[in-house]
Each structure stands twice: as C-alpha cells, then as structure tokens.
C-alpha cells in the first residue's frame, strides 16, 4: 500500500477532534476568567490576538517553504571558477579539486576544437599528476596515438606533427589540433616519463596510406606484399583526388570496393604476418563504421562504442591499476544511456569503478557562446563555426549562465555540482537537464570559446 492515502485520513481525524477540543478549552477559559474578574469582551480579544498570531506564524512558514526556482537551485549547487595557465582558483576550484583528487578515473566530455577546453584539461592534469597519472585516453585510433606518442616530447613536436599530416592528409583527428597537441605535451611533462596517450577510437578516414606503410614495414610475405603495394598505389591516387575536391568521400577508405579488400585480405591472411593482419583488420573496421554512418544502416554508433570498450579493456588488462584522464566528445561520456541511446565509454568506466570500489568523475565542459573549429575538407584548415547557447530557450548552458552571480568577473567560468540536484524532482525538468544530471557529476561552462586550428593544413592543388 502506498503512503499517499494516509495523510488525508490523518488530517480528517485531526479536524474532527479540533472543534470538541476548542469548545472544551473555551469553556474552561470562561470559567477561569469569571472567577478572576475578566470580562467576556477581554477574553474575546485575547482569543482574537492568539488567532492572529497563529495566522502570521503560518504565513511566515509558508513563505520560508516557498520552493526555489531551478536557476536558484543551480546557483546554490555552483560556484565561479577562474581558469588561468597556472591552474584553477576561485570558489569553484575547491569543488573541482576535491572531486578530481578522490577519483581514479576523470572523464572530460567536451565540445571539440576549442582553445579553452584543452587549457582547462591541462589544469586537470595539474591536479591529477601529484597523485599519479598513467595515461590520457583520447578520441583517436591506436595507430594515430602511436604517431603522437613517438613525437610527444620532441622539441619540434609541432613541426613533426605538421609534416606527418601533410604527408598523410586526414590521417588523424583532434590530436592534429594545435591546442590539443599542446595539452597532451603539457600533461606528459607534468605526469612524467611513463605517461602515454591511449587511443581507443577507429582511425580517421585518411589513414589508409599510413596503415599500408606500416604493413609493408612489418615484412609481410610475397603474396601479401604484392596486394598491399597495389592498394597503396590506389590510395595515393585517391588522396590526390580528395585534396583537389576537398571531399572525404574521394579518399581511398570510402572509394575502394569490398571485393578489392576481400582479395587483399585473402593474401594478407596467407602470409601477411600478425602485425599486417591486425592493421588490415583496423582498416576494415574503420571503413565499416564510416560506411554505416554514411548510409545510416546498421548500428555504427553502437559498433564504435563497442570497439572503444574492447580497446580500453585491452589496456586495462596490461595496466589494471591505471589512473586515467579521459577526454572525448560529450556524448561518449554519459553514464547510463547517452542522447544517442548508447551505453558508451562513460557508462563503461563508471561501472568498472563501482566494481573496483573506486571513484570515477564524469564532468561535461562547454561554452556558453563563441566559436568552434569545423571540418572544412581534406587537408584544409578548420573554419570557425559560431554559436550562442545563451539565446536558446531550454539550452542548459543558458540556465547555467543565468545562475552565475551577478558580481562574478565576466571571464569566470561556472561549475555546477550536478550531484546536489539528483535528490530533486527530476521529472519537472527538461529532458536535456534530466539526462545531464543523471549522466554527469559536474557541469562546467566557459563564458566564451574560440576556435582552435590544425597543424599540417594545405591548400588544394
């Protein structure tokens, strides 16, 4: 039986008893008043005064019990945050540092291609490094991560990445960004010589040529070698066409036929060797994910999420006590089901932490307005795409900015501890806020973002 019916019954019992009680009390008071020489008029005045006092008290209680607006609740759960190159400060810094220091896994769900969010992430590294930081887990493929790791501590790191990207257009996403690369290098310097990047994603759609180079470097047998060289020649021609058109659909990965790949795969299985077979499998998995996304068939988002989980599980098998900083697009790091209906990495890591008896921290970082870098074509520099979440009704970033104290400096960010909002009635909120509060622990909003740039961009011939 539910508890709701109990309260009306109790209220009814109380109201039935009250007149009898009041009548008896009044009679007793009249007797006492008569014996003490107090008139009925005086008694009535006393009763009226008591009634007025009771009414005022009830009114005052009603005013104090008035529910807070949602923006007021955000203000209570949040604090301003100052973000500088040397670290965090301000009231929000305590919220962040306490949560980060208590966690083995810290997950930063972001909006891609800004300058400010990588700088924010560097400061998260500053918090984590003293307690140990094994790796930064990023939204690129394992082979791309290997390229970055090999150059991570080089004094001319940016030039080396730029040269690689010019030789292999669109072979890598995100970590070819100037600011992303700087954050990775800064975290490596803070965390020490054993720190590495772990790439979990499929490779990017311009990676084929680099994979063929690595297959040939592994020393395959004659059958596999002949097939790989033929594919490499096709890839070079396709890359030139894609550079001329700017279209990723002209790249080898999205132009080659399944029949051509099947023929090559047969030879590679025969005498390619383990390394070549693994690289060829990565190429085919990458192609399948992009093809599914392009044609909107199958479950490309789910397939991608499962690939990343398997790759992370393999890393955990080698380093079960690893302390990790993870940085992915925001949809990937929700706990539970994300807005795409997937149980993605954020849920996978949160469940692992629960099973290990340790803490994970899922935090989402976004900008209230500004610009982000947008893909502009094969080998091209990104273009700045402007946005303004503060003008959109129902946008969670607008609500957060309204919750900022009016006297906070304009450059301050704002941190909201979403964990404090979970006890409230979530059903009264928008679907976006319900998903955010359940899916993330902290929300951090920058007042404005600016677009980053990529290394190795080249003009079309």
Sine and cosine of phi, psi and omega as CSV:
sin_phi,cos_phi,sin_psi,cos_psi,sin_omega,cos_omega
0.00,0.00,0.70,-0.71,0.03,-1.00
-0.97,0.26,0.26,-0.96,-0.05,-1.00
-1.00,0.06,-0.25,0.97,-0.12,-0.99
-0.85,0.53,-0.71,0.71,-0.05,-1.00
-0.90,0.43,-0.37,0.93,-0.09,-1.00
-0.88,0.47,-0.65,0.76,-0.15,-0.99
-0.93,0.36,-0.67,0.74,0.09,-1.00
-0.87,0.49,-0.63,0.78,0.02,-1.00
-0.89,0.45,-0.71,0.71,0.01,-1.00
-0.88,0.47,-0.67,0.74,0.00,-1.00
-0.90,0.44,-0.64,0.77,0.00,-1.00
-0.91,0.41,-0.69,0.73,0.02,-1.00
-0.86,0.50,-0.66,0.76,-0.02,-1.00
-0.91,0.41,-0.68,0.73,-0.03,-1.00
-0.94,0.35,-0.53,0.85,0.05,-1.00
-0.92,0.39,-0.60,0.80,-0.05,-1.00
-0.98,0.19,-0.46,0.89,-0.16,-0.99
-0.88,0.47,-0.70,0.71,0.01,-1.00
-0.87,0.49,-0.68,0.73,-0.01,-1.00
-0.89,0.46,-0.67,0.74,-0.01,-1.00
-0.90,0.43,-0.71,0.70,-0.02,-1.00
-0.90,0.44,-0.66,0.75,-0.01,-1.00
-0.88,0.47,-0.71,0.70,0.00,-1.00
-0.90,0.44,-0.67,0.74,-0.02,-1.00
-0.90,0.43,-0.65,0.76,-0.02,-1.00
-0.91,0.41,-0.66,0.75,0.03,-1.00
-0.87,0.48,-0.68,0.73,0.02,-1.00
-0.88,0.47,-0.65,0.76,-0.02,-1.00
-0.92,0.40,-0.62,0.78,-0.01,-1.00
-0.90,0.43,-0.66,0.75,0.04,-1.00
-0.88,0.48,-0.69,0.72,-0.01,-1.00
-0.91,0.41,-0.62,0.79,-0.02,-1.00
-0.92,0.39,-0.65,0.76,-0.02,-1.00
-0.90,0.44,-0.66,0.75,-0.01,-1.00
-0.94,0.34,-0.35,0.94,-0.02,-1.00
-0.97,-0.25,0.11,0.99,0.06,-1.00
0.98,0.21,0.37,0.93,0.00,-1.00
-1.00,-0.07,0.77,-0.64,-0.05,-1.00
-0.97,0.26,0.34,-0.94,0.08,-1.00
-0.87,0.49,-0.59,0.81,0.00,-1.00
-0.89,0.46,-0.67,0.75,0.03,-1.00
-0.90,0.43,-0.63,0.78,0.01,-1.00
-0.89,0.45,-0.67,0.74,0.03,-1.00
-0.88,0.47,-0.61,0.80,0.01,-1.00
-0.91,0.42,-0.63,0.78,0.02,-1.00
-0.91,0.42,-0.70,0.71,0.00,-1.00
-0.88,0.47,-0.67,0.75,0.01,-1.00
-0.89,0.45,-0.64,0.77,0.00,-1.00
-0.91,0.42,-0.66,0.75,0.03,-1.00
-0.90,0.44,-0.66,0.75,0.01,-1.00
-0.88,0.47,-0.67,0.74,0.01,-1.00
-0.90,0.44,-0.67,0.75,0.02,-1.00
-0.89,0.47,-0.67,0.74,0.02,-1.00
-0.89,0.45,-0.64,0.76,0.01,-1.00
-0.89,0.45,-0.68,0.73,0.01,-1.00
-0.89,0.45,-0.65,0.76,0.01,-1.00
-0.90,0.44,-0.67,0.75,0.01,-1.00
-0.90,0.44,-0.62,0.78,0.01,-1.00
-0.91,0.42,-0.68,0.74,0.01,-1.00
-0.89,0.46,-0.64,0.77,0.02,-1.00
-0.90,0.44,-0.64,0.77,0.00,-1.00
-0.89,0.45,-0.61,0.79,0.00,-1.00
-0.93,0.37,-0.66,0.75,-0.01,-1.00
-0.94,0.35,-0.42,0.91,-0.03,-1.00
-1.00,0.01,0.05,1.00,-0.01,-1.00
-0.86,0.50,0.80,-0.60,-0.07,-1.00
-0.92,0.40,0.54,-0.84,0.04,-1.00
-0.96,0.27,0.50,-0.86,0.16,-0.99
-0.95,0.31,0.29,-0.96,-0.02,-1.00
-0.90,0.44,-0.63,0.78,0.03,-1.00
-0.89,0.45,-0.61,0.80,0.06,-1.00
-0.91,0.42,-0.61,0.79,0.07,-1.00
-0.91,0.42,-0.62,0.79,0.07,-1.00
-0.89,0.46,-0.67,0.74,0.01,-1.00
-0.87,0.49,-0.68,0.73,0.01,-1.00
-0.90,0.43,-0.57,0.82,-0.07,-1.00
-1.00,0.03,-0.04,1.00,-0.11,-0.99
-0.85,-0.53,0.03,-1.00,0.01,-1.00
-0.32,-0.95,0.54,-0.84,0.07,-1.00
-0.92,0.39,0.50,-0.87,-0.03,-1.00
-0.72,-0.70,0.80,-0.60,0.10,-1.00
-0.99,-0.12,0.80,-0.59,-0.02,-1.00
-0.92,-0.39,0.91,-0.42,0.03,-1.00
-0.81,-0.59,0.29,-0.96,0.00,-1.00
-0.83,0.55,-0.51,0.86,-0.04,-1.00
-1.00,0.05,-0.07,1.00,0.05,-1.00
0.60,-0.80,-0.13,-0.99,0.01,-1.00
-1.00,-0.07,0.46,-0.89,0.15,-0.99
-0.48,-0.88,0.05,-1.00,-0.05,-1.00
1.00,0.00,0.13,-0.99,-0.06,-1.00
-0.85,0.53,-0.57,0.82,-0.02,-1.00
-0.93,0.37,-0.36,0.93,-0.01,-1.00
-0.89,0.46,-0.58,0.82,0.00,-1.00
-0.92,0.39,-0.64,0.77,0.04,-1.00
-0.87,0.49,-0.74,0.67,-0.03,-1.00
-0.91,0.42,-0.76,0.65,-0.10,-0.99
-0.90,0.43,-0.63,0.77,0.02,-1.00
-0.90,0.44,-0.69,0.72,-0.03,-1.00
-0.93,0.36,-0.67,0.74,-0.02,-1.00
-0.92,0.39,-0.72,0.70,-0.06,-1.00
-0.90,0.43,-0.41,0.91,-0.01,-1.00
-1.00,0.08,-0.07,1.00,-0.18,-0.98
-0.92,-0.38,0.64,-0.77,0.15,-0.99
-0.99,0.15,-0.57,0.82,-0.03,-1.00
-0.87,-0.49,0.84,-0.54,0.04,-1.00
-0.89,-0.45,0.86,-0.52,-0.12,-0.99
-0.90,-0.44,0.86,-0.51,-0.02,-1.00
-0.96,-0.29,0.95,-0.30,0.08,-1.00
-1.00,-0.03,0.82,-0.57,-0.23,-0.97
-0.78,-0.63,0.16,-0.99,0.31,-0.95
-1.00,-0.09,0.78,-0.62,-0.13,-0.99
-0.96,0.27,0.38,-0.92,0.21,-0.98
0.90,0.43,0.72,0.70,0.19,-0.98
-0.92,-0.40,0.19,-0.98,0.10,-0.99
-1.00,0.00,-0.54,0.84,-0.16,-0.99
-0.98,0.20,-0.60,0.80,-0.05,-1.00
-0.93,0.37,-0.64,0.76,0.14,-0.99
-0.85,0.53,-0.63,0.77,0.04,-1.00
-0.90,0.43,-0.64,0.77,0.10,-0.99
-0.85,0.52,-0.69,0.72,-0.04,-1.00
-0.91,0.41,-0.58,0.81,0.09,-1.00
-0.85,0.53,-0.64,0.77,0.03,-1.00
-0.94,0.35,-0.49,0.87,0.15,-0.99
-0.90,0.44,-0.65,0.76,0.09,-1.00
-0.85,0.53,-0.64,0.77,0.02,-1.00
-0.87,0.49,-0.61,0.80,0.03,-1.00
-0.95,0.31,-0.61,0.79,-0.11,-0.99
-0.99,0.14,-0.57,0.82,-0.17,-0.99
-0.83,0.56,-0.69,0.72,-0.01,-1.00
-0.86,0.51,-0.49,0.87,0.02,-1.00
-1.00,-0.04,0.06,1.00,-0.01,-1.00
0.98,-0.19,0.78,-0.62,0.04,-1.00
-0.64,-0.77,0.95,-0.32,-0.10,-0.99
-0.97,0.25,-0.74,0.68,-0.13,-0.99
-0.37,-0.93,0.34,-0.94,0.19,-0.98
-0.94,-0.34,0.84,-0.54,-0.10,-1.00
-0.99,-0.16,0.81,-0.59,-0.21,-0.98
-0.74,-0.67,0.26,-0.97,-0.12,-0.99
-1.00,0.02,0.84,0.55,0.12,-0.99
-0.69,-0.72,0.17,-0.99,0.00,-1.00
-0.97,0.23,0.31,-0.95,0.03,-1.00
-0.85,0.52,-0.62,0.79,0.00,-1.00
-0.94,0.35,-0.63,0.78,0.06,-1.00
-0.90,0.44,-0.64,0.77,0.04,-1.00
-0.88,0.47,-0.60,0.80,0.05,-1.00
-0.89,0.46,-0.62,0.79,0.04,-1.00
-0.89,0.46,-0.71,0.70,-0.03,-1.00
-0.93,0.36,-0.68,0.73,0.00,-1.00
-0.86,0.51,-0.61,0.79,-0.02,-1.00
-0.92,0.40,-0.33,0.95,-0.05,-1.00
-0.89,-0.46,0.08,1.00,-0.21,-0.98
-0.89,0.46,-0.59,0.81,-0.08,-1.00
-0.95,-0.32,0.17,0.98,0.00,-1.00
-0.95,0.31,0.63,-0.77,0.02,-1.00
-0.90,0.44,-0.45,0.89,0.05,-1.00
-0.95,-0.32,0.64,0.77,-0.07,-1.00
-0.78,0.62,-0.75,0.66,-0.05,-1.00
-0.88,0.48,-0.65,0.76,0.01,-1.00
-0.91,0.41,-0.64,0.77,0.01,-1.00
-0.91,0.42,-0.67,0.74,0.05,-1.00
-0.91,0.42,-0.65,0.76,0.02,-1.00
-0.88,0.48,-0.69,0.72,0.02,-1.00
-0.89,0.46,-0.66,0.75,0.01,-1.00
-0.88,0.47,-0.70,0.71,-0.04,-1.00
-0.93,0.36,-0.53,0.85,0.06,-1.00
-0.94,0.34,-0.55,0.83,0.02,-1.00
-0.98,0.22,-0.45,0.89,-0.06,-1.00
-0.71,-0.70,0.96,0.28,-0.06,-1.00
-0.82,0.57,0.72,-0.69,0.04,-1.00
0.87,0.50,0.50,0.87,0.06,-1.00
-0.99,0.15,-0.18,0.98,-0.09,-1.00
-0.52,-0.85,0.55,-0.83,0.10,-0.99
-0.92,-0.40,0.45,-0.89,0.18,-0.98
0.93,0.38,-0.83,0.56,-0.04,-1.00
-0.98,0.21,-0.04,1.00,0.23,-0.97
-1.00,0.06,-0.01,1.00,0.07,-1.00
-0.96,0.27,0.64,-0.77,-0.04,-1.00
-0.86,0.50,-0.71,0.70,-0.06,-1.00
-0.97,0.23,-0.60,0.80,0.07,-1.00
-0.88,0.47,-0.69,0.72,0.00,-1.00
-0.90,0.44,-0.62,0.79,0.02,-1.00
-0.91,0.41,-0.64,0.77,0.05,-1.00
-0.88,0.47,-0.70,0.72,0.02,-1.00
-0.87,0.50,-0.69,0.73,0.00,-1.00
-0.92,0.39,-0.66,0.75,0.02,-1.00
-0.90,0.44,-0.66,0.75,0.03,-1.00
-0.90,0.43,-0.61,0.79,0.06,-1.00
-0.88,0.47,-0.66,0.75,0.03,-1.00
-0.91,0.41,-0.60,0.80,0.00,-1.00
-0.96,0.26,-0.61,0.79,-0.14,-0.99
-1.00,0.05,-0.37,0.93,0.05,-1.00
0.95,-0.32,0.03,-1.00,-0.18,-0.98
-0.93,0.37,-0.34,0.94,-0.04,-1.00
-1.00,-0.02,-0.09,1.00,-0.01,-1.00
-0.92,0.39,0.65,-0.76,0.04,-1.00
-0.62,-0.79,0.25,-0.97,0.22,-0.98
-1.00,-0.02,0.66,-0.75,0.16,-0.99
-0.93,-0.36,0.88,-0.47,0.06,-1.00
-0.99,-0.11,0.79,-0.62,-0.09,-1.00
-0.94,-0.35,-0.33,0.95,-0.22,-0.98
-0.99,0.15,0.09,-1.00,0.23,-0.97
-0.91,0.41,0.32,-0.95,0.06,-1.00
-0.95,0.31,0.21,-0.98,-0.01,-1.00
-1.00,0.09,0.28,-0.96,-0.23,-0.97
-0.96,0.27,-0.08,1.00,0.09,-1.00
-0.98,-0.22,0.29,0.96,-0.17,-0.99
-0.99,0.13,-0.22,0.98,-0.21,-0.98
-0.81,0.58,-0.73,0.69,-0.03,-1.00
-0.86,0.52,-0.68,0.74,0.02,-1.00
-0.91,0.42,-0.64,0.76,0.02,-1.00
-0.89,0.45,-0.63,0.78,0.03,-1.00
-0.91,0.42,-0.63,0.78,0.06,-1.00
-0.86,0.51,-0.69,0.73,-0.01,-1.00
-0.93,0.36,-0.57,0.82,0.06,-1.00
-0.90,0.44,-0.71,0.70,0.00,-1.00
-0.92,0.39,-0.58,0.81,0.02,-1.00
-0.92,0.40,-0.36,0.93,0.00,-1.00
-0.98,0.20,-0.11,0.99,0.06,-1.00
0.97,0.26,0.81,0.58,0.02,-1.00
-0.94,0.33,0.25,-0.97,0.05,-1.00
-0.95,0.32,0.06,-1.00,-0.11,-0.99
-0.89,0.45,-0.62,0.78,-0.01,-1.00
-0.90,0.43,-0.76,0.65,0.00,-1.00
-0.92,0.40,-0.65,0.76,-0.03,-1.00
-0.87,0.50,-0.68,0.74,0.00,-1.00
-0.90,0.44,-0.67,0.74,0.00,-1.00
-0.93,0.38,-0.65,0.76,-0.01,-1.00
-0.91,0.41,-0.65,0.76,0.02,-1.00
-0.90,0.43,-0.60,0.80,0.03,-1.00
-0.92,0.40,-0.66,0.75,0.06,-1.00
-0.90,0.43,-0.64,0.77,0.00,-1.00
-0.89,0.46,-0.60,0.80,0.03,-1.00
-0.92,0.40,-0.66,0.75,0.06,-1.00
-0.90,0.44,-0.60,0.80,-0.02,-1.00
-0.91,0.40,-0.65,0.76,0.00,-1.00
-0.89,0.46,-0.66,0.75,0.02,-1.00
-0.92,0.40,-0.65,0.76,-0.01,-1.00
-0.92,0.40,-0.62,0.78,0.00,-1.00
-0.90,0.44,-0.65,0.76,0.04,-1.00
-0.89,0.46,-0.64,0.77,0.03,-1.00
-0.91,0.41,-0.64,0.77,-0.01,-1.00
-0.94,0.35,-0.59,0.81,0.06,-1.00
-0.90,0.43,-0.61,0.79,0.00,-1.00
-0.94,0.35,-0.65,0.76,-0.06,-1.00
-1.00,0.01,-0.44,0.90,-0.10,-0.99
0.99,0.14,-0.07,1.00,-0.09,-1.00
-1.00,0.01,0.80,-0.60,0.07,-1.00
-0.91,0.41,-0.33,0.95,0.00,-1.00
-0.96,0.29,-0.15,0.99,0.10,-1.00
-1.00,-0.02,-0.12,0.99,0.03,-1.00
-0.94,0.34,0.41,-0.91,-0.06,-1.00
-0.80,0.60,-0.71,0.71,-0.11,-0.99
-0.84,0.54,-0.56,0.83,-0.06,-1.00
-0.98,-0.22,-0.03,1.00,0.02,-1.00
-0.96,-0.26,-0.53,0.85,-0.08,-1.00
-0.90,0.43,0.49,-0.87,0.01,-1.00
-1.00,0.00,0.40,-0.92,0.06,-1.00
-0.89,0.45,-0.57,0.82,0.00,-1.00
-0.89,0.46,-0.66,0.75,0.03,-1.00
-0.90,0.45,-0.67,0.74,0.01,-1.00
-0.94,0.34,-0.58,0.82,0.04,-1.00
-0.88,0.47,-0.68,0.73,0.01,-1.00
-0.89,0.45,-0.70,0.72,0.02,-1.00
-0.91,0.40,-0.63,0.78,-0.02,-1.00
-0.88,0.47,-0.59,0.81,0.03,-1.00
-0.88,0.47,-0.69,0.72,0.01,-1.00
-0.93,0.38,-0.66,0.75,-0.02,-1.00
-0.91,0.42,-0.58,0.81,0.07,-1.00
-0.91,0.42,-0.49,0.87,-0.06,-1.00
-0.96,0.26,-0.78,0.62,-0.07,-1.00
-0.59,-0.81,0.43,0.90,-0.03,-1.00
-0.97,0.24,-0.47,0.88,-0.10,-0.99
1.00,0.03,0.30,-0.95,-0.12,-0.99
-0.89,0.45,-0.67,0.74,-0.04,-1.00
-0.91,0.42,-0.72,0.69,0.01,-1.00
-0.90,0.44,-0.63,0.77,0.02,-1.00
-0.90,0.43,-0.66,0.75,0.01,-1.00
-0.91,0.42,-0.65,0.76,0.00,-1.00
-0.93,0.38,-0.63,0.78,0.02,-1.00
-0.93,0.38,-0.62,0.79,0.06,-1.00
-0.89,0.45,-0.63,0.78,0.04,-1.00
-0.90,0.44,-0.64,0.77,0.03,-1.00
-0.89,0.46,-0.70,0.72,-0.04,-1.00
-0.94,0.35,-0.60,0.80,0.05,-1.00
-0.91,0.42,-0.68,0.73,0.04,-1.00
-0.86,0.50,-0.71,0.70,0.00,-1.00
-0.88,0.47,-0.69,0.73,-0.03,-1.00
-0.88,0.47,-0.64,0.76,0.00,-1.00
-0.92,0.40,-0.71,0.70,0.00,-1.00
-0.93,0.37,-0.62,0.78,0.02,-1.00
-0.90,0.43,-0.67,0.74,0.03,-1.00
-0.89,0.46,-0.65,0.76,0.03,-1.00
-0.91,0.40,-0.64,0.77,-0.04,-1.00
-0.92,0.39,-0.67,0.74,-0.07,-1.00
-1.00,-0.04,-0.09,1.00,-0.04,-1.00
0.83,0.56,0.67,0.75,0.06,-1.00
-0.87,-0.48,0.45,-0.89,0.00,-1.00
0.95,0.32,-0.41,-0.91,-0.05,-1.00
-0.78,-0.62,0.94,0.34,-0.10,-1.00
-0.91,0.42,-0.60,0.80,0.03,-1.00
-0.91,0.41,-0.67,0.74,0.04,-1.00
-0.92,0.40,-0.65,0.76,0.01,-1.00
-0.89,0.46,-0.66,0.75,0.03,-1.00
-0.90,0.43,-0.71,0.71,0.00,-1.00
-0.87,0.49,-0.67,0.74,-0.01,-1.00
-0.92,0.39,-0.60,0.80,0.07,-1.00
-0.87,0.49,-0.72,0.69,-0.03,-1.00
-0.91,0.42,-0.60,0.80,0.04,-1.00
-0.91,0.42,-0.68,0.74,0.01,-1.00
-0.89,0.45,-0.66,0.75,-0.02,-1.00
-0.92,0.38,-0.65,0.76,0.04,-1.00
-0.92,0.40,-0.63,0.78,0.03,-1.00
-0.87,0.49,-0.60,0.80,0.04,-1.00
-0.91,0.42,-0.63,0.78,0.07,-1.00
-0.91,0.42,-0.67,0.74,0.01,-1.00
-0.89,0.46,-0.55,0.83,0.02,-1.00
-0.89,0.46,-0.53,0.85,0.00,-1.00
-1.00,0.04,-0.44,0.90,-0.04,-1.00
-0.66,-0.75,0.96,0.30,-0.13,-0.99
-0.91,0.42,-0.38,0.93,-0.01,-1.00
-0.99,-0.17,0.27,0.96,-0.09,-1.00
-0.87,0.49,0.66,-0.75,0.17,-0.99
-0.97,-0.23,0.80,-0.60,-0.24,-0.97
-0.80,-0.59,0.57,-0.82,0.26,-0.97
-0.93,-0.36,0.84,-0.55,-0.04,-1.00
-0.90,-0.43,0.66,-0.75,-0.04,-1.00
-0.68,-0.73,0.94,-0.35,-0.06,-1.00
-0.64,-0.77,0.20,-0.98,0.17,-0.98
-0.83,0.56,0.55,-0.84,-0.19,-0.98
-0.84,0.54,-0.60,0.80,-0.04,-1.00
-0.88,0.48,-0.47,0.88,-0.06,-1.00
-0.96,0.27,-0.32,0.95,-0.21,-0.98
-0.91,-0.40,0.28,0.96,0.15,-0.99
-0.93,0.37,0.58,-0.82,0.27,-0.96
-0.99,0.15,0.47,-0.89,-0.07,-1.00
0.95,0.33,-0.51,-0.86,0.02,-1.00
-1.00,0.06,0.75,-0.66,0.03,-1.00
-0.99,0.11,0.07,-1.00,-0.03,-1.00
-0.88,0.48,-0.26,0.97,0.07,-1.00
-1.00,-0.03,0.07,1.00,0.02,-1.00
0.98,0.20,0.35,0.94,-0.02,-1.00
-0.93,-0.36,0.57,-0.82,0.24,-0.97
-1.00,-0.02,0.99,-0.12,-0.19,-0.98
-0.99,-0.13,-0.35,-0.94,-0.10,-0.99
-0.87,0.49,-0.62,0.78,-0.03,-1.00
-0.86,0.52,-0.64,0.77,0.04,-1.00
-0.95,0.32,-0.65,0.76,-0.01,-1.00
-0.85,0.53,-0.71,0.70,-0.04,-1.00
-0.96,0.28,-0.63,0.78,0.03,-1.00
-0.88,0.47,-0.66,0.75,0.03,-1.00
-0.92,0.40,-0.63,0.77,0.04,-1.00
-0.88,0.47,-0.70,0.72,0.01,-1.00
-0.87,0.50,-0.69,0.73,0.04,-1.00
-0.86,0.52,-0.68,0.73,-0.01,-1.00
-0.92,0.39,-0.49,0.87,0.01,-1.00
-1.00,0.08,-0.21,0.98,-0.06,-1.00
0.97,0.22,0.44,0.90,0.05,-1.00
-0.86,-0.51,0.04,-1.00,-0.06,-1.00
-0.96,-0.27,0.57,-0.82,0.21,-0.98
-0.86,-0.51,0.42,-0.91,-0.01,-1.00
-0.77,-0.64,0.89,-0.45,0.05,-1.00
-0.97,-0.23,0.91,-0.42,0.02,-1.00
-0.80,-0.59,0.66,-0.75,0.00,-1.00
-0.96,-0.28,0.70,-0.72,-0.03,-1.00
-0.81,-0.59,0.79,-0.62,-0.03,-1.00
-0.57,-0.82,0.14,-0.99,0.07,-1.00
-0.93,-0.36,0.55,-0.84,0.05,-1.00
-0.95,0.32,-0.57,0.82,0.03,-1.00
-0.31,-0.95,0.01,-1.00,0.03,-1.00
0.80,-0.60,-0.68,-0.74,-0.05,-1.00
-0.55,-0.83,0.53,-0.85,0.08,-1.00
-0.80,-0.61,0.48,-0.88,0.06,-1.00
-0.96,0.29,0.71,-0.70,0.01,-1.00
-0.88,-0.48,0.59,-0.81,0.00,-1.00
-0.86,0.51,0.74,-0.67,-0.09,-1.00
-0.85,-0.52,0.07,1.00,0.02,-1.00
0.79,-0.61,0.25,-0.97,-0.08,-1.00
-0.87,0.48,0.83,-0.55,0.04,-1.00
0.96,0.27,0.02,1.00,-0.06,-1.00
-1.00,0.01,0.40,-0.91,0.16,-0.99
-0.94,0.35,0.56,-0.83,0.04,-1.00
-0.91,0.40,0.40,-0.92,0.10,-1.00
-0.95,-0.33,0.54,-0.84,-0.02,-1.00
-0.98,0.21,0.83,-0.56,0.03,-1.00
-0.94,-0.34,0.90,-0.43,-0.05,-1.00
-0.99,0.14,0.43,-0.90,0.04,-1.00
-0.46,-0.89,0.34,-0.94,0.07,-1.00
-0.48,-0.88,0.99,-0.13,0.00,-1.00
-0.96,0.26,-0.26,0.97,-0.06,-1.00
-0.97,0.23,-0.18,0.98,-0.01,-1.00
-0.98,-0.18,0.00,1.00,-0.08,-1.00
-0.97,-0.25,0.89,-0.45,0.08,-1.00
-0.90,0.45,0.71,-0.70,0.00,-1.00
1.00,0.02,-0.13,0.99,0.02,-1.00
-0.98,0.22,0.80,-0.61,-0.08,-1.00
-0.88,0.48,-0.50,0.87,0.01,-1.00
-0.92,0.39,-0.56,0.83,0.06,-1.00
-0.90,0.44,-0.69,0.73,0.02,-1.00
-0.87,0.49,-0.67,0.74,-0.01,-1.00
-0.90,0.43,-0.67,0.74,0.00,-1.00
-0.92,0.40,-0.56,0.83,0.08,-1.00
-0.92,0.39,-0.44,0.90,-0.02,-1.00
-0.99,0.15,-0.25,0.97,0.01,-1.00
-0.88,0.47,0.65,-0.76,0.08,-1.00
-0.86,0.51,0.63,-0.78,-0.06,-1.00
-0.91,0.41,-0.39,0.92,-0.01,-1.00
-1.00,-0.07,0.10,0.99,0.03,-1.00
-0.95,0.32,0.60,-0.80,0.06,-1.00
-0.84,0.54,0.59,-0.81,-0.07,-1.00
-0.87,0.50,-0.46,0.89,-0.04,-1.00
-1.00,0.09,-0.15,0.99,-0.03,-1.00
-0.95,0.32,0.61,-0.80,0.17,-0.99
-0.99,0.12,0.05,-1.00,0.04,-1.00
-0.68,-0.74,0.77,-0.64,0.00,-1.00
-0.96,-0.29,0.77,-0.64,0.08,-1.00
-0.89,-0.46,0.81,-0.58,0.07,-1.00
-0.99,0.11,0.99,-0.11,-0.07,-1.00
-0.91,0.41,-0.37,0.93,0.00,-1.00
-0.89,0.46,-0.47,0.88,0.01,-1.00
-0.96,0.27,-0.23,0.97,-0.05,-1.00
-0.99,-0.14,-0.05,1.00,-0.10,-0.99
-0.97,0.25,-0.34,0.94,-0.01,-1.00
-0.99,0.12,-0.19,0.98,-0.02,-1.00
-0.98,0.19,0.13,-0.99,0.01,-1.00
-0.97,0.24,0.99,-0.12,-0.06,-1.00
-0.94,0.35,-0.41,0.91,-0.05,-1.00
-0.92,0.40,-0.33,0.94,0.03,-1.00
-0.99,0.17,-0.13,0.99,-0.07,-1.00
-1.00,-0.09,0.15,-0.99,0.06,-1.00
-0.94,0.34,0.41,-0.91,0.05,-1.00
-0.83,0.55,-0.59,0.81,0.01,-1.00
-0.89,0.45,-0.71,0.71,0.01,-1.00
-0.93,0.37,-0.62,0.79,0.04,-1.00
-0.86,0.50,-0.72,0.69,-0.01,-1.00
-0.90,0.43,-0.62,0.78,-0.04,-1.00
-0.92,0.38,-0.70,0.71,-0.03,-1.00
-0.92,0.39,-0.60,0.80,0.04,-1.00
-0.98,0.21,-0.50,0.87,-0.13,-0.99
-1.00,-0.03,-0.38,0.93,-0.03,-1.00
-0.77,-0.64,0.37,-0.93,0.02,-1.00
-0.99,-0.10,-0.63,0.77,0.03,-1.00
-0.76,-0.65,0.54,-0.84,0.14,-0.99
-0.85,-0.53,0.74,-0.67,-0.03,-1.00
-0.81,-0.59,0.80,-0.60,-0.03,-1.00
-0.84,-0.54,0.81,-0.59,0.13,-0.99
-1.00,0.07,0.60,-0.80,0.00,-1.00
-0.90,0.44,-0.50,0.87,0.00,-1.00
-0.35,-0.94,0.62,-0.78,0.07,-1.00
-0.91,-0.42,0.41,-0.91,0.10,-1.00
-0.80,-0.60,0.48,-0.88,-0.10,-0.99
-0.96,0.29,0.66,-0.75,0.12,-0.99
-0.99,0.11,0.01,-1.00,0.07,-1.00
-0.76,-0.64,0.27,-0.96,0.01,-1.00
-0.94,-0.34,0.44,-0.90,0.04,-1.00
-1.00,0.03,0.53,-0.85,0.11,-0.99
0.98,0.19,0.25,0.97,0.03,-1.00
-0.91,0.41,0.54,-0.84,-0.02,-1.00
-0.62,-0.79,0.52,-0.85,0.03,-1.00
-0.96,0.26,0.45,-0.89,0.09,-1.00
-0.91,0.41,0.62,-0.78,0.00,-1.00
-0.90,0.43,0.00,0.00,0.00,0.00
